[in-house]
Amino acid sequence: MYTFKTLLAVAICATATWGAPQRSSGGGGSGDKDAVITSQQLEVSFDGNYINNFETSNGISHQESGAPKEIEGETAVVSQGAESYVAPDGQQISLTWKADENGFQAQGAHLPTTPPIPPEIQRALEYNAAHPEEDDGGQPNRPPPRG
């Protein structure tokens, strides 16, 4: 497990990287290369809590906060935040996320989703759940016949 100081350093470096001016290498709108930060808030407390928020003149918005948390006997930094911007194709992108003992979890309408479970597999899973006693007999579980 990472130490508190290591995770705090990574969190601060990551937010500094996200907040760094981005230069378009062609293809981007002309307003992107001239974008400036219009508001910014960065607070890091001695206890490990932090806030990093900023907005730019071309519509990029970033909000993030984090705090130390005891996880499995070690101190880690958990954080959450939100981003929004306009993609090169004109789509408004909004993303919310959190990073904690369960990993990095992001949500946004633009993110791909998991495909549905095929009906045959779903039936087999339901059969297995309804017949746990068959797992002990060494016989393979079989889905119910179609019909």
Secondary structure as GFF3:
##gff-version 3
##sequence-region A 1 147
A	DSSP	alpha_helix	4	19	.	.	.	ID=ss1
A	DSSP	alpha_helix	30	33	.	.	.	ID=ss2
A	DSSP	beta_strand	37	44	.	.	.	ID=ss3
A	DSSP	beta_strand	50	56	.	.	.	ID=ss4
A	DSSP	beta_strand	61	71	.	.	.	ID=ss5
A	DSSP	beta_strand	74	86	.	.	.	ID=ss6
A	DSSP	beta_strand	92	100	.	.	.	ID=ss7
A	DSSP	beta_strand	103	107	.	.	.	ID=ss8
A	DSSP	alpha_helix	119	130	.	.	.	ID=ss9
A	DSSP	three_ten_helix	132	135	.	.	.	ID=ss10
###
